[in-house]
């Protein structure tokens, strides 16, 4: 049984947990400020309701102690969350992860004021608070397209297995987007996020500890949602591609999504409810686990008294660690100095054969890039021969201003007819798309000095694991439909690629 040690000296303070809370606020202040600013935006107001659902029932139900007690698990959670938050802020530079670590540390601090059983039963509240962070938006930006590709490949295999004519996964992506008529095609992430909130809310309200049963309910729900999304898209592709019934596909698209979500979430909640009943039946047989009096409570073994004259070093040391380590982490933590290249523009010399007309960024683009460290973003119209193109290039040291351009194109009202990766040779790999019924061509890639990739995850890996260097997102929109091997398109893209490489090579290395 875990032994509680009074936090020596803190019991004489009028605010017993003040040093702990102060260390938490100081150590993770930047992450907390980011959370407040992010959730204050109108599009995240529903997340605030989730926070209220996570916090209010727990605050009302938990019996608070006047004097905190040092327990191994809450103390390790508090110190580990604070330390992880500081390290994540410095090494990874992802505010969302630092904010999540801040809530984990707060959960550990609260565990010093409540009984172990109550603390364990509050874990779904912690998970609910974490899910209320804008995690869906980040996951959709960085993993949504990859999940859509995986779903399309599974659908292609499924259609082939049932005897229908093969359909390429790229065609499935285009058909699914065309039927959905939404800004971003359905990857299933939003259903997983909403279903997770539902499960966590049920577990939190029912005071069900987060354990294997809750994890099993999550796994069941995610699997059913993925399967439902596969079946939904397979039905849509079959109706449009094989039976030539696009109107029927439009009609059943949303009902199929709703039915699959209701079925998956309902089964997961039933599994969780069974675990709640089983846990309560076991509690009635063995007595409450938090030490509160009950008819069937078993007597707890008493802790032997400390031998006379023995100095309570082991009681004092955890206290010093708990208070001093966060303070030391804050003392060592200094915000990373801004890279002088972060806000610099990247002038491109495209040569005499290209006419360049600078364009103003839209208000939404300017706000996005300024907020995430892409102040050097620029846009221009290019004229070369008979081709006219708009080019957006975003130089940045942080990966946050870089995102899949297909999301912005879809948000601007463009519709995808064709989307494939393409290797043009000479070290230039791009993602190529045909838009709006064959009217436009889009291409984009990410480029650093000596490196080019169309994959955002490779750029993020380089930011986390490699040296800090400036990358450039290059997004091109051409005024006509051209295949990737068209000489005119290749000449334009190679010119841009060389200009970016030359500009990056002229910069001093950090």
C-alpha positions in Angstrom: 0.0 0.0 0.0 1.3 3.4 -0.9 2.3 5.5 2.1 1.4 9.1 2.5 4.1 11.4 3.8 3.0 14.9 5.0 4.7 17.6 3.0 7.0 18.9 5.7 6.6 22.6 6.4 3.8 23.1 4.0 1.1 22.4 6.5 2.0 25.6 8.3 1.2 27.7 5.2 -2.1 29.3 4.8 -2.1 28.0 1.2 -0.6 24.6 1.5 -0.1 23.9 -2.2 1.2 27.4 -3.1 4.8 26.3 -3.8 3.6 23.5 -6.0 1.2 25.6 -7.9 3.7 28.4 -8.3 6.3 26.1 -9.7 3.6 24.8 -12.1 2.6 28.3 -13.3 6.2 29.4 -13.7 7.5 26.3 -15.4 4.7 26.0 -17.9 3.5 29.6 -18.1 4.1 29.8 -21.9 2.1 26.7 -22.6 -0.8 27.8 -20.4 -0.9 31.2 -22.1 -1.0 29.5 -25.5 -3.9 27.3 -24.3 -5.8 30.4 -23.1 -5.3 32.3 -26.3 -6.2 29.3 -28.5 -9.4 28.4 -26.6 -10.5 32.1 -26.6 -10.9 32.0 -30.3 -14.6 31.6 -31.4 -14.0 28.3 -33.3 -12.8 26.7 -30.1 -15.6 27.8 -27.8 -17.1 24.3 -27.8 -13.8 23.0 -26.4 -14.4 25.3 -23.4 -17.7 23.4 -22.7 -15.7 20.1 -22.7 -13.3 21.6 -20.2 -16.2 22.5 -18.0 -17.5 19.0 -18.2 -14.1 17.7 -17.3 -13.5 20.0 -14.3 -16.8 20.8 -12.6 -18.0 17.3 -11.7 -14.6 16.4 -10.3 -14.2 19.6 -8.3 -17.6 19.1 -6.8 -17.1 15.4 -6.0 -13.5 15.3 -4.7 -13.0 15.6 -0.9 -10.1 18.0 -0.6 -7.6 17.7 2.2 -6.4 20.8 4.1 -2.9 19.3 4.2 -1.3 17.8 1.1 0.4 14.4 1.4 3.3 13.3 -0.7 2.5 10.1 -2.6 4.8 8.5 -5.1 2.4 8.3 -8.1 1.0 11.9 -7.9 4.4 13.4 -7.1 6.0 11.6 -10.0 3.2 12.7 -12.3 3.5 16.3 -11.2 7.3 16.5 -11.6 7.3 14.4 -14.7 4.6 16.5 -16.4 6.4 19.7 -15.6 9.8 18.5 -16.7 8.4 16.9 -19.9 6.6 20.2 -20.7 9.8 22.2 -20.4 11.8 19.8 -22.5 9.1 19.6 -25.1 8.9 23.3 -25.3 12.6 23.6 -25.9 13.3 20.5 -28.0 10.1 20.0 -30.1 8.5 23.4 -30.1 5.0 22.1 -30.2 2.7 24.2 -28.0 0.0 21.5 -27.9 2.3 18.9 -26.4 3.6 21.3 -23.8 0.0 22.3 -22.9 -0.9 18.6 -22.5 2.1 18.1 -20.2 0.9 21.1 -18.1 -2.5 19.4 -17.6 -0.8 16.1 -16.6 1.3 18.0 -14.1 -1.8 19.7 -12.7 -3.4 16.3 -12.3 -0.4 15.1 -10.3 -0.6 18.1 -8.0 -4.3 17.5 -7.4 -3.4 14.0 -6.4 -1.6 15.3 -3.4 -4.8 16.6 -2.0 -7.2 13.7 -2.5 -7.2 10.0 -1.6 -5.6 7.5 -4.1 -8.9 6.0 -5.1 -10.5 9.3 -5.9 -7.4 10.4 -7.8 -7.5 7.3 -10.0 -11.1 7.8 -10.7 -10.4 11.3 -11.9 -8.2 10.1 -14.8 -11.0 10.2 -17.3 -11.4 13.9 -16.4 -7.8 14.4 -17.2 -8.1 12.6 -20.5 -11.3 14.7 -21.3 -9.4 17.9 -20.6 -6.6 16.8 -22.9 -9.1 15.9 -25.6 -10.6 19.4 -25.3 -7.3 20.9 -26.4 -7.3 21.7 -30.2 -5.9 18.3 -30.9 -8.4 17.5 -33.7 -7.3 20.5 -35.7 -3.6 19.5 -35.4 -4.3 15.8 -36.1 -6.3 16.7 -39.1 -3.6 19.0 -40.6 -0.8 16.5 -40.1 -2.4 13.1 -40.2 -5.7 13.5 -42.0 -4.4 13.2 -45.5 -2.3 10.1 -44.6 -5.4 8.4 -43.0 -7.4 9.2 -46.1 -4.8 7.6 -48.3 -4.8 4.5 -46.1 -8.6 4.3 -46.2 -8.6 4.7 -50.0 -6.1 1.8 -50.4 -8.2 -0.4 -48.1 -11.4 0.5 -50.1 -9.6 -0.3 -53.4 -8.6 -3.7 -52.1 -12.1 -4.3 -50.8 -13.8 -3.5 -54.1 -11.4 -5.8 -55.9 -12.0 -8.6 -53.4 -15.8 -8.5 -54.0 -15.4 -8.7 -57.7 -15.9 -5.1 -58.8 -13.5 -3.6 -61.3 -10.3 -2.2 -59.8 -10.3 1.5 -58.8 -7.1 3.3 -58.1 -6.8 4.8 -54.6 -6.1 8.3 -56.1 -9.5 8.0 -57.9 -11.2 7.0 -54.7 -9.7 10.1 -53.0 -11.1 12.3 -55.7 -14.5 10.7 -55.8 -14.8 10.8 -52.0 -14.0 14.5 -52.0 -16.4 15.2 -54.9 -19.3 13.5 -53.2 -18.7 15.0 -49.8 -18.7 18.7 -50.9 -16.9 19.7 -47.8 -13.8 21.8 -47.2 -11.7 18.9 -46.2 -12.5 15.3 -47.1 -13.6 13.0 -44.4 -10.7 11.1 -42.9 -12.7 9.8 -39.9 -10.6 11.7 -37.4 -13.5 13.9 -36.4 -15.6 10.9 -35.6 -12.8 9.4 -33.6 -12.4 12.7 -31.7 -16.1 13.1 -31.0 -16.5 9.4 -30.0 -13.5 9.7 -27.6 -15.1 12.8 -26.0 -18.4 10.8 -25.5 -16.6 7.8 -23.9 -14.5 10.0 -21.6 -17.6 12.0 -20.6 -19.4 8.8 -19.7 -16.5 7.4 -17.7 -15.9 10.8 -15.9 -19.6 11.2 -14.9 -19.8 7.6 -13.8 -16.5 7.9 -11.9 -15.0 5.0 -13.8 -11.2 4.7 -13.5 -9.2 4.8 -16.7 -7.9 1.3 -17.1 -7.9 -1.6 -19.5 -11.6 -1.7 -19.9 -11.7 2.0 -21.0 -8.8 1.3 -23.3 -10.7 -1.7 -24.8 -13.7 0.5 -25.3 -11.5 3.1 -27.1 -9.9 0.4 -29.3 -13.3 -1.1 -30.2 -14.8 2.3 -31.1 -11.8 3.4 -33.2 -11.8 0.1 -35.1 -15.5 0.2 -35.7 -15.3 3.9 -36.9 -12.5 3.0 -39.3 -14.4 0.0 -40.6 -17.6 2.2 -40.9 -15.6 4.8 -42.9 -14.3 2.2 -45.2 -17.7 0.7 -45.9 -19.2 4.2 -46.4 -16.5 5.2 -48.9 -16.8 1.8 -50.7 -20.5 2.3 -51.1 -20.0 5.8 -52.4 -17.4 4.7 -54.9 -19.5 1.8 -56.0 -22.5 4.0 -56.6 -20.6 6.6 -58.5 -18.0 4.6 -60.4 -19.7 1.2 -61.0 -23.4 2.0 -61.0 -23.3 5.6 -62.3 -25.6 6.9 -59.6 -24.0 10.0 -58.3 -27.3 11.4 -57.0 -27.8 8.3 -54.8 -24.3 8.7 -53.5 -25.1 12.3 -52.5 -28.2 11.1 -50.8 -26.7 8.4 -48.7 -23.3 10.0 -47.9 -24.3 11.7 -44.6 -26.8 9.1 -43.4 -24.1 6.4 -43.7 -21.7 8.5 -41.7 -24.2 9.1 -39.0 -25.3 5.5 -38.8 -21.7 4.2 -38.5 -20.9 6.7 -35.8 -24.0 5.9 -33.8 -23.3 2.1 -34.0 -19.6 2.4 -33.1 -20.2 4.9 -30.2 -23.2 2.9 -28.9 -21.4 -0.4 -28.8 -18.4 1.3 -27.1 -20.6 2.9 -24.4 -22.3 -0.4 -23.8 -18.9 -2.1 -23.2 -17.9 0.8 -20.9 -21.2 0.5 -19.0 -20.7 -3.2 -18.4 -17.3 -2.4 -16.9 -18.8 0.2 -14.6 -21.4 -2.3 -13.3 -18.6 -4.9 -12.8 -16.4 -2.4 -11.0 -19.2 -1.3 -8.7 -20.2 -4.9 -7.9 -16.6 -5.7 -7.0 -16.4 -2.5 -4.8 -19.5 -3.6 -2.9 -17.9 -7.0 -2.2 -14.5 -5.7 -1.1 -15.3 -2.2 0.2 -14.4 1.3 -1.1 -10.9 1.6 -2.4 -10.4 5.2 -1.2 -10.5 4.4 2.5 -13.9 6.0 3.2 -16.0 4.1 5.8 -18.3 1.4 4.5 -20.1 -1.7 5.7 -17.7 -4.0 4.1 -14.5 -2.0 4.4 -11.6 -4.2 5.3 -9.2 -3.0 8.1 -6.1 -1.3 6.7 -2.7 -2.4 8.1 -1.1 0.1 10.3 2.3 1.6 9.5 4.9 0.8 12.1 6.2 3.8 14.0 9.6 5.1 13.1 12.4 4.1 15.6 13.2 6.8 18.2 16.0 9.1 17.2 15.9 8.3 13.5 16.1 11.4 11.3 13.3 11.6 8.8 15.6 12.2 5.9 13.4 10.1 3.5 10.4 12.3 4.4 12.3 15.5 3.8 14.1 14.5 0.6 11.0 14.0 -1.5 9.6 17.3 -0.4 12.8 19.1 -1.4 12.8 17.3 -4.8 9.1 18.1 -5.4 9.6 21.8 -4.7 13.2 22.3 -5.9 13.2 20.3 -9.1 10.4 22.4 -10.8 12.1 25.5 -9.6 15.4 24.3 -11.0 13.7 23.4 -14.3 12.3 26.9 -14.5 15.7 28.5 -13.6 17.3 26.5 -16.4 14.5 27.2 -18.8 15.1 30.2 -21.0 12.9 30.8 -24.0 14.8 29.8 -27.1 16.2 32.9 -28.8 14.5 33.7 -32.0 16.4 32.6 -35.0 17.3 35.7 -37.0 16.3 34.0 -40.2 12.7 33.2 -39.0 11.2 36.5 -40.1 13.4 37.2 -43.1 11.9 37.1 -46.6 13.4 34.8 -49.1 14.1 36.8 -52.3 13.9 34.6 -55.4 15.9 35.3 -58.6 14.0 33.5 -61.3 16.0 34.9 -64.2 15.1 37.1 -67.2 12.6 34.7 -68.7 10.1 35.0 -65.9 8.0 38.1 -65.1 7.3 38.4 -61.4 4.4 40.4 -60.1 4.2 40.5 -56.2 0.8 39.8 -54.7 -0.6 40.7 -51.3 -1.3 37.8 -48.9 -4.9 37.5 -47.8 -5.9 38.4 -44.3 -6.3 34.8 -43.3 -2.9 33.8 -44.8 -1.2 36.7 -43.1 -2.7 35.9 -39.7 -1.8 32.2 -40.1 1.8 32.7 -41.0 2.4 35.5 -38.5 0.9 33.5 -35.7 3.0 30.4 -36.4 6.4 31.9 -37.2 6.2 32.3 -41.0 6.5 36.1 -41.2 8.7 35.8 -44.4 5.8 34.3 -46.4 5.3 35.8 -49.8 3.1 35.4 -52.9 3.6 36.4 -56.6 2.2 35.9 -60.0 4.6 34.5 -62.6 4.5 34.8 -66.3 6.7 32.6 -68.4 5.9 32.0 -72.1 2.3 31.0 -72.3 2.0 29.9 -68.7 0.7 32.0 -65.8 1.0 30.8 -62.3 0.6 31.9 -58.7 3.3 30.9 -56.3 3.3 31.0 -52.5 6.5 30.4 -50.7 6.8 30.2 -46.9 10.3 30.2 -45.4 10.4 29.2 -41.7 12.6 27.5 -39.2 9.7 26.1 -37.2 7.4 23.6 -39.0 4.2 25.1 -37.7 3.6 27.5 -40.6 4.0 24.6 -43.0 0.8 22.6 -43.8 -0.6 20.5 -46.6 -1.5 23.0 -49.3 -4.4 20.8 -50.5 -6.3 21.9 -47.3 -6.0 25.6 -48.3 -7.0 24.8 -51.9 -10.0 22.9 -50.8 -10.9 25.6 -48.3 -10.7 28.2 -51.1 -13.3 26.2 -53.1 -11.2 24.2 -55.5 -12.1 20.6 -56.2 -9.6 17.9 -56.9 -9.8 15.8 -60.0 -6.4 14.1 -59.7 -3.8 14.0 -56.9 -0.6 12.0 -57.1 3.1 12.2 -56.0 5.5 12.8 -58.9 9.3 12.6 -59.2 10.4 15.1 -61.9 14.1 14.1 -61.6 17.1 16.1 -60.6 16.1 15.8 -56.9 12.7 17.4 -57.3 9.8 15.3 -55.9 6.4 17.0 -55.8 2.7 16.4 -55.1 0.8 17.1 -58.3 -2.9 17.8 -58.7 -5.5 18.7 -61.4 -8.3 20.9 -60.1 -11.7 22.1 -61.0 -12.6 19.8 -63.9 -9.3 20.1 -65.7 -8.9 23.9 -65.4 -5.9 24.2 -63.1 -2.7 22.5 -62.0 -1.4 22.5 -58.5 2.1 21.4 -57.3 3.9 21.8 -54.0 7.0 20.6 -52.2 9.1 21.4 -49.1 12.7 22.4 -49.5 15.7 22.9 -47.3 19.3 23.3 -48.4 20.2 20.1 -50.2 16.8 18.4 -49.4 13.5 18.3 -51.2 10.4 16.3 -50.2 6.6 16.4 -50.7 6.0 14.8 -47.3 5.2 17.0 -44.4 6.0 14.3 -41.9 9.6 14.1 -43.2 9.9 17.9 -42.7 8.6 17.5 -39.1 11.1 14.7 -38.4 13.9 16.9 -39.6 12.8 19.7 -37.3 12.6 17.3 -34.2 15.7 15.2 -34.9 17.9 17.2 -37.1 19.7 20.5 -37.0 17.7 23.7 -36.9 17.6 25.0 -40.5 15.2 27.0 -42.6 12.7 25.1 -44.8 10.6 26.6 -47.5 7.1 25.4 -48.5 6.5 26.1 -52.2 3.0 25.9 -53.6 2.3 26.6 -57.3 -1.1 27.0 -59.0 -1.0 27.1 -62.8 -3.8 28.4 -65.0 -4.3 25.2 -67.0 -4.2 21.4 -66.6 -0.8 20.0 -67.3 0.6 16.5 -66.6 3.7 16.2 -64.4 5.9 15.5 -67.4 4.8 18.5 -69.4 8.0 20.3 -70.5 6.6 23.7 -69.8 5.5 22.8 -66.2 8.8 21.0 -65.5 10.7 24.1 -66.7 8.8 26.4 -64.4 9.1 24.1 -61.4 12.8 23.5 -61.9 13.3 27.3 -62.2 11.6 27.8 -58.8 13.5 24.8 -57.3 16.9 26.2 -58.3 15.9 29.8 -57.2 15.0 28.5 -53.7 18.1 26.4 -53.4 20.3 29.4 -54.4 18.6 31.6 -51.9 19.0 29.1 -49.1 22.6 28.4 -50.0 23.4 32.1 -49.7 22.2 32.2 -46.1 24.6 31.8 -43.2 24.2 28.5 -41.4 23.1 28.5 -37.7 
